Amino acid sequence: MKPQFATMILTLVAAGSAFAAPETFIIDSNHTLPRFSYSHFGYSTQVSRFDKTTGKIIYDKDAKTGSVDIVIDMKSVDTGTLLTQHIHGEDFFDTAKYPTATFTSTKVIFQGNKPVEVDGNLTIKGITKPVTLTVSSFQAMPHPMMKKDAIGANATVTVKRSDFNAGKYAPYVSDEVTIDIAVEAIKE
């Protein structure tokens, strides 16, 4: 084999591995739990959650790129109290008119091999605002029970309720709300 031909083959093999295809992961709704917390008159921090979330994550570990698309069923909100019914109303989520909230990424920022921030657009009650999720943990590995590749992360962002036309009782009930999401997704 001629040295030039061998060099060309090695170059092509190396280039092929450097351009691995992005992988698509489907949100595992049993292990994805968006929560939100806020100060209630300064007495305590209240925490509520959404029980139904769908979406997908595209992850390319070699190119250090990705995207996130999440849909939260706003009707699945659970405060753990009688407040659940109240929060469905027009003053807060208005779930009859706006049954879902969405997050669509515009950029995923990596540090080393792991995403650390996700810029994107959060839409609640038909109002879209740019936000940056801070990723506090990330794991990519084969799922031990499902025998498929999986990814998981925890991310946080703080928003103002009033920015999404849900600011009733502010500032007594804090306008700032922290959204935390624990997300797991299985390779398609």
N, C-alpha and C positions, 0 to 999 in steps of 0.2 A: 504494500500500500504506500502510495506516495505521501510524504510528510504534509504537503499542502492539503490533500484530501482528508487525512486524519485530523488535521487542525480544524478544517471546516466542519467535520462531523462533530467534534467535541464542542465547537462553538454553537452549533445548532442544538445539541443536547442541553448545554448550559442555558441557552436562551429559552428553550422550551420549559425548563423547570422554573425559570425566573418569571414566566408569564402564566402562572397557574390561574385557572379560571376562578372567578368569584363563586362562592357557594351560597345557596339560598337556604335559610332556616325559617321554619314556620313556628310562630309563637305557640308555646305550650300553655294553653289557657288554665290548666290545672296548677301551674307553678309560676304564673305571672300575676302579680298583685300590685296594681297601682293604689297608693294611699295618699291622703292629704291630711295635713295637720295645721292648726291655727290656734291662736290664743283666744280663749273665751273669757272676755272681760278682765283678763289678767289673772284670773283665778287658776286656770289650768290650760294645758295644751290638749285639745281634743284631736282624736285621730279617727278618720273614717276611711273606707276603702271601696273599691269597685270590684265586683266579683266576676265580670265577664270582659275579657280583652282578647282581641285577635290581631293578626298582622304578620309581618315577615321582616327578617333582617338579612341583608346581603353582606357577606363578610369575605374579604380577600386578604388573608394574612400576609401573603407575599408582597402584594402591592401596597399594603397598609391603607386600604380604602374600605368603604362600606356604606350602607344606607339602612335606615330604619323607617318603617311604616307601621304605626300602631293605631288601632281603633278601639276606643273604650266605650262600652255600652253604658251610657250615663244612667239608664234606668236600673242598672245593677248596683247603684250606690247603696252602701250599708253603713249607717252611723252607729248601729248597735242600740239605738234608742228610738223613741217616737219621732225624733227629728228627721228620720229618713223620709217620711211622707212630706214634711214641710220643705225639705231641700229639693224635692222634685218640682216645686212651684216656680212661678215666673220670677220671683225675687232672687232665686238662686240659679238652679240648672235649667229650669223650664224644659224638662225632659219630654213633654208632650210635643213641643215644637222642635227641640234639638236633642234627639235621642242618642247622638254619639258625639264624642270629642275625638280629635285626631292629632297625632304628632307625625310630621313628615320631615325627615332630616334633610339638610342641605349640605352638610359637611361633617365628616367624622375625623377627629384629631387623635392621632396615635402618639404614644410615647413608648419607644421600643416596639414591642410586638402587641401592645394592648391599647385599645381605645381609652382615652381619658376624658374626652369631651365630645358631645354631639350637638352641633348647631342645627336648628330646625325651626319649623313653624308649628305652633300649638294653636289649635282651633277649638274654642269652647263657645257655645251659643252663637255660632256663625261668625265669631270674631277671631281673626287670625293675628297672632303676635309672634315675633321672633324670640326664641329662648335658647339658652345653652344648658344642656344637661351635663352635670358633672358626674363622671363614672367613677365610683369608689372601689369597685371590684369587677373583675372580668375573668372568665374561665372558658377555655375552648378545649374540649377533649371528648373521647368516645363516651357515650352515656353507658354506664355499667349495666343497666337493666334493659334498655331499648336496643342496645347493640348498634347504635347509629351515632354519628358525630353530633355533638350538641354544643351550644354556647349558653352562657348565662352572665348576667351582670346586675349590678345595683347602681341606680342613678338618681340624682336629686336636682331639683330646680325650685326656685322661689319665684312666685308670680303675685301680682295684685289682683284680687277678685274684681275690683272696680274696673280694671282694664277689659274684663270680659262681661260687663254689665251684670255682675253678681255681687255688688258691694253693699247690700243692705246691712244695716246695723254697724257699719264701719264708722268710727274707729274702735267702738266698744268690743265688737267681735273683729279681730284684726283683719285689716285689708290684705296683709301679706299672708300667703298660704304656701307652705312647703309641700311640694309633690315629690314623693319617693316612689320609685318603681323597681320592684324585684322582677326580673324577666328571665325566662328560660325559653330556648327555642331549639327545635330538632331539625337536623338536615333533611331537606325535602327528598 
